[in-house]
Amino acid sequence: MSTFGTTTRAGPLPAPARLGLLLFIVALAARAAFLFGSPWARTPQTHDAVEYEALGWQLALRLPYATEAHSLMLVAPSGQPTAFRAPGLPLLIAGVYQAAGGRVPDAVAGVLVVLNALGAAALGLALARERGREVGALAGFAWALWPGALFTFYSSGHLLSENLAIAALLLALWCFGRPGLAAGAAAGLLLGIAILARTYLILMLPLLVAMAAARRRPLKTWAPRMAVFVACALVPPGLWTWRNHLVFGDGLFLTSQIGFGLWLGNHEGARGSWNGQWERLPAMADLQARHPELASRPEPEKSAIFVRAAIDVIRGRGPISQALLMGRKALLFLWPFESVHGFQWWLALALVPAGAGLLVAYRRDGGEVTAFLYAWLAAVVLSTVLFFHDVRLRYCGEPALAAFAAIGGRSLATRVRGGLPERDARLPRAR
């Protein structure tokens, strides 16, 4: 019988697609509203954002990756090659400028908003497949409407490397939770992009390998996929390190910022957190007096001077005092206050359920997604302890905190309701 002229109605979207689409729409609408529709929410771009944008514009013009020096103690003179800032975000900015045909920072902000909205959907779907729809929806909506991602000076649309790193990590999380070598390779490349944005995230690689080995599964069930994942994750930072070797000759490193960060978080008067007045510190004056050549040396040598100075201080401080300083940094990571926005109530609300979620997830291992979240949060905390506490560094780990808060909140709600099953129906797994 002819069906010409009849209307065929498409069936409803499957549950995973509906959840992902809803999370994407909510996250996109919230971020776009605060970025483009609310003047008070568009805080001025920070000095770091200005530098990232300038580097991206240089790349868009096919100029060398060179600095506009703001402190010769840290970076090369203006116009000289630099490795102080890793190129993940500048490469994205350059690509957007090339596509837009000009210098349009709002276009970059729009791309970051879209990528982070996709990340909220990816977080919800990844957890829904592994721990149930309720947990996935809770985590996805929590991050979609996370105040820190909406109206702070480092929120999703601002030109800061954390926003590229977070989006890449959330998409990597979704890929990592899916079976197959192709998904593992995609997850690795996305993690490599995140490392190229925030280099301390390279700590996730040994943490993930150690966690996989600790699960005591037969080696052949996880080692090949993990090897592909690690190899792909090392490609972007490996290419950047190769460039640094070609430009600077020696000192194979991801960023010359590492040496300064180690010194700033561990010098004689260090209190454990970022200090915007570091150039006026007595410890800095002493370092300059001992190394008058600091301002004139290439960036790798500057970084090495800071590293040696930091190690000397750590050795002189002794293990107990150093452990106390590192403990203080860990406590600062949990302290829901910061100098610009004051009390961060969303962090305060999330800490208790997140702590419960960390325990629940440890006792009931959920698989690859949970392992990725543990490694993500551990890498950010470990970076804080090794270097210094900074609100932007913590922000890079807040999606993982939101995920664990969803796991813990679901568990606590189950107990309050009187012992209902903790895991509802999971989204179907791909075969």
C-alpha positions in Angstrom: 0.0 0.0 0.0 1.3 3.4 -0.9 2.4 5.6 1.9 2.8 8.7 -0.3 1.4 11.8 1.5 1.4 10.2 4.9 3.4 11.5 7.9 5.8 9.1 9.7 6.5 10.1 13.3 9.9 9.5 14.6 10.2 7.5 17.8 11.3 9.2 21.0 14.9 9.7 21.6 16.5 7.0 23.8 17.1 7.8 27.4 20.8 8.6 27.1 20.2 11.0 24.3 17.4 12.8 26.1 19.6 13.2 29.3 22.6 14.4 27.3 20.6 16.8 25.2 18.8 18.3 28.3 22.1 18.7 30.2 23.7 20.4 27.1 20.8 22.8 26.7 20.7 23.7 30.4 24.5 24.2 30.7 24.7 26.2 27.4 21.8 28.5 28.4 23.1 29.1 31.8 26.7 29.9 30.6 25.5 32.0 27.7 23.1 34.0 29.9 25.8 34.9 32.4 28.5 35.5 29.8 26.6 37.5 27.2 23.5 38.6 28.9 24.5 39.9 32.4 26.9 42.8 32.5 27.8 42.3 36.1 28.8 38.7 35.4 31.3 39.7 32.7 34.2 40.4 35.0 37.3 42.0 33.4 39.8 39.6 31.9 42.8 38.8 34.1 46.4 39.4 33.1 46.8 35.7 32.4 43.8 35.8 30.0 45.3 38.8 28.2 48.6 36.9 27.7 46.8 33.8 26.4 44.9 35.9 23.9 48.0 37.7 22.7 49.8 34.4 22.2 46.9 33.0 20.3 46.8 36.1 18.1 50.5 35.7 17.4 49.9 32.1 16.3 46.9 33.1 14.2 49.3 35.5 12.3 51.8 32.6 12.0 54.3 34.5 14.1 56.7 32.7 16.5 55.4 31.6 19.9 57.1 34.5 21.8 56.4 36.4 24.9 55.4 39.9 25.8 57.5 40.0 29.0 55.8 41.1 32.2 58.6 40.0 34.5 62.2 39.2 33.3 62.5 37.1 36.5 60.2 34.5 34.9 60.1 34.9 31.2 62.3 35.8 28.2 62.5 39.4 27.0 59.7 40.5 24.7 59.8 38.9 21.3 61.9 36.0 22.4 60.7 32.3 22.3 58.8 31.3 25.5 57.7 28.1 27.2 56.3 29.8 30.3 52.7 29.2 29.2 51.8 25.9 27.6 50.1 26.4 24.2 46.8 24.5 24.6 44.6 27.5 24.9 46.6 29.8 22.5 46.3 27.1 19.8 42.5 27.0 20.2 42.4 30.8 20.1 44.5 30.8 16.9 42.2 28.3 15.3 39.1 30.3 16.2 40.6 33.5 14.9 41.6 31.8 11.7 38.0 30.6 11.3 36.5 33.9 12.2 38.8 35.9 9.9 40.0 38.3 12.6 40.7 39.0 16.2 37.3 38.2 17.9 37.7 37.2 21.6 34.0 36.8 22.0 34.1 34.0 19.4 36.6 32.2 21.6 34.5 32.7 24.6 31.5 31.3 22.7 33.5 28.2 21.7 34.6 27.6 25.3 31.0 28.0 26.5 29.9 25.4 24.0 32.7 23.0 24.8 32.0 23.2 28.5 28.3 22.7 27.9 29.2 19.5 26.1 31.3 18.6 29.0 28.4 18.8 31.4 26.5 16.4 29.2 29.5 14.1 29.0 29.8 14.1 32.8 26.1 13.2 33.3 26.2 10.4 30.6 29.4 8.9 31.8 28.2 8.6 35.4 24.7 7.5 34.3 26.2 4.5 32.4 28.3 3.5 35.4 26.3 4.4 38.5 22.8 5.0 37.4 20.6 7.7 35.9 20.0 9.5 39.2 23.7 9.9 39.9 24.4 10.9 36.3 21.6 13.5 36.3 22.6 14.9 39.7 26.3 15.3 38.6 25.4 16.7 35.2 22.9 19.3 36.5 25.3 20.2 39.3 28.0 21.0 36.9 25.7 22.6 34.4 24.6 25.1 37.0 27.8 25.2 39.1 28.2 28.9 40.2 31.9 28.8 39.9 31.6 27.9 36.2 29.0 30.7 35.6 29.9 34.0 37.2 33.4 34.0 38.7 36.4 35.6 37.0 37.5 32.2 35.8 34.1 31.0 34.6 33.6 28.9 31.5 33.7 31.7 28.9 36.8 33.4 30.1 40.0 33.0 28.2 41.8 30.9 30.8 43.5 27.5 30.2 41.4 25.8 33.0 38.3 26.2 30.8 39.8 24.3 27.9 41.3 21.7 30.3 38.0 21.1 32.0 36.1 20.6 28.8 38.8 18.2 27.4 38.8 16.2 30.7 35.0 15.8 30.7 34.9 14.6 27.1 37.9 12.3 27.9 35.9 11.0 30.9 33.0 10.0 28.6 35.4 8.3 26.2 37.3 6.5 28.9 34.2 4.9 30.2 33.3 3.4 26.9 34.8 0.0 25.7 37.3 -0.5 22.9 40.7 0.7 21.8 39.2 3.6 19.7 37.5 5.1 22.7 40.7 4.6 24.8 42.7 6.4 22.1 40.2 9.3 21.9 40.3 9.6 25.7 44.0 9.7 25.6 44.2 12.4 23.0 41.7 14.5 24.9 43.7 14.1 28.1 46.8 15.2 26.1 45.0 18.3 25.1 44.1 19.0 28.8 47.7 18.5 29.7 48.7 20.9 27.0 46.4 23.4 28.7 47.3 22.7 32.3 50.6 20.7 32.5 50.2 19.5 36.0 47.4 17.2 34.8 50.1 14.9 33.5 50.1 13.4 37.0 46.8 11.7 36.0 48.7 9.2 33.8 50.7 7.4 36.5 47.8 7.7 38.9 45.5 6.0 36.4 48.0 3.2 35.6 48.5 2.6 39.3 44.8 2.4 40.0 44.3 0.0 37.1 47.1 -2.3 38.3 45.7 -2.2 41.9 42.4 -3.6 40.8 44.2 -6.9 40.3 42.4 -7.8 37.1 44.2 -10.1 34.5 46.7 -8.0 32.7 45.5 -8.8 29.3 42.0 -7.4 30.1 43.2 -3.8 30.6 46.9 -3.4 29.7 46.5 -3.1 25.9 43.8 -0.4 26.1 45.7 1.4 28.9 48.9 1.4 26.7 47.0 2.9 23.8 45.4 5.5 26.2 48.8 6.5 27.7 50.5 6.6 24.3 47.9 8.9 22.8 47.8 11.1 25.9 51.6 11.7 25.6 51.4 12.8 21.9 50.3 16.5 22.5 52.7 17.2 25.4 55.4 15.2 23.6 55.2 17.4 20.5 55.4 20.5 22.8 58.4 19.1 24.6 60.1 18.4 21.3 59.5 22.0 20.2 61.1 23.2 23.5 64.1 21.0 22.9 64.5 22.4 19.4 64.2 26.0 20.6 66.1 25.9 23.8 68.5 23.1 23.2 68.3 21.4 26.5 66.0 21.2 29.5 63.2 18.9 28.3 60.2 20.2 30.1 56.5 21.1 29.6 56.7 24.6 30.9 59.3 26.8 32.5 56.5 27.9 35.0 57.1 24.7 37.0 60.3 26.0 38.6 58.7 29.2 39.7 55.6 27.4 41.0 57.7 25.0 43.1 59.7 27.9 44.6 56.6 30.1 45.3 54.8 27.4 47.2 57.9 26.3 49.3 60.2 29.4 49.9 61.2 30.4 53.4 58.1 32.5 54.1 55.6 30.4 52.1 52.1 30.1 53.6 50.9 27.6 51.0 48.8 29.8 48.7 49.4 32.0 45.7 50.9 35.4 46.5 50.3 38.1 43.9 53.0 40.3 45.5 55.7 37.7 45.0 58.1 40.2 43.5 58.2 42.2 46.8 58.8 39.2 49.0 62.0 39.1 51.1 62.7 35.6 49.7 62.6 37.0 46.2 65.0 39.8 47.0 67.3 37.2 48.6 67.1 35.0 45.5 67.9 37.9 43.2 70.9 38.9 45.4 72.2 35.3 45.1 71.5 35.0 41.4 71.9 38.5 39.8 72.0 36.7 36.4 68.4 35.5 36.8 66.8 38.2 34.6 69.2 37.6 31.7 69.1 33.8 31.6 67.0 31.7 29.1 63.7 30.4 30.5 65.0 26.8 31.2 67.8 28.2 33.2 65.5 30.6 35.1 63.3 27.6 35.9 66.3 25.5 37.1 67.4 28.3 39.4 64.0 28.4 41.1 64.0 24.6 41.4 67.3 24.5 43.1 66.4 27.3 45.5 63.1 25.5 46.4 64.9 22.2 47.0 67.5 23.9 49.2 64.7 25.4 51.3 62.8 22.1 51.5 65.9 20.3 52.7 66.7 23.0 55.3 63.1 23.0 56.5 63.1 19.4 57.5 60.5 16.7 57.0 58.2 17.6 59.8 57.9 21.3 58.9 57.6 20.5 55.2 54.8 18.0 56.0 53.0 20.6 58.0 53.3 23.1 55.1 51.9 20.5 52.7 49.1 19.7 55.1 48.2 23.4 55.2 48.0 23.5 51.4 45.7 20.5 51.5 43.4 22.2 54.0 43.4 25.4 51.9 42.1 23.3 49.0 39.1 22.5 51.2 38.6 26.0 52.5 35.6 27.5 50.6 36.8 31.1 50.6 38.9 33.1 48.1 40.0 36.7 47.9 37.8 37.9 45.0 34.4 36.3 45.5 34.6 35.6 49.2 32.6 32.7 50.6 31.9 30.1 48.0 28.7 28.6 49.3 28.5 26.0 46.5 31.8 24.5 47.6 30.7 24.4 51.2 27.5 22.6 50.3 29.3 20.1 48.1 32.1 19.1 50.5 30.2 16.8 52.8 28.4 14.8 50.1 31.6 14.8 48.1 33.4 13.2 51.0 30.7 10.6 51.3 31.0 10.0 47.6 34.7 9.4 47.8 34.1 6.7 50.5 31.1 5.1 48.7 33.0 5.0 45.3 36.0 3.5 47.0 34.0 0.8 48.7 31.9 0.1 45.6 34.3 0.4 42.7 32.3 1.5 39.7 35.0 1.0 37.0 36.8 3.2 34.5 34.7 6.4 35.0 35.2 6.3 38.8 38.9 5.6 38.4 39.3 8.6 36.1 37.5 10.9 38.5 39.8 9.7 41.4 42.9 10.3 39.3 41.6 13.7 38.2 40.9 15.0 41.7 44.1 13.4 43.1 46.2 15.1 40.4 44.8 18.5 41.3 45.2 18.0 45.0 48.7 16.7 44.6 49.6 19.7 42.5 48.3 21.9 45.2 50.4 20.1 47.8 53.5 20.2 45.7 53.2 23.8 44.5 50.6 26.1 46.1 46.9 26.5 46.6 45.2 28.7 44.1 41.4 29.1 43.4 41.9 28.5 39.7 43.9 25.3 40.3 41.1 24.1 42.6 38.5 25.1 40.0 40.1 22.6 37.6 39.2 19.8 40.0 35.7 21.0 40.8 33.9 18.9 38.1 35.3 15.8 39.9 34.1 17.2 43.2 30.7 17.7 41.7 30.7 14.1 40.5 31.6 12.7 43.9 29.1 15.0 45.5 26.4 13.4 43.3 27.5 9.9 44.2 27.6 10.8 47.9 24.3 12.7 47.8 22.5 9.8 46.2 23.9 7.4 48.8 22.9 9.8 51.7 19.5 10.3 50.3 19.0 6.5 50.0 19.8 6.1 53.7 17.4 8.9 54.7 14.6 7.3 52.7 15.1 4.0 54.5 17.4 1.7 52.6 16.1 1.9 49.0 18.5 0.4 46.5 21.4 2.7 46.0 21.8 2.1 42.3 18.9 2.6 40.0 18.8 1.3 36.4 21.9 2.2 34.5 21.9 3.5 31.0 22.6 0.6 28.6 26.2 -0.1 27.8 27.5 -0.2 24.3 28.5 -3.7 23.2 
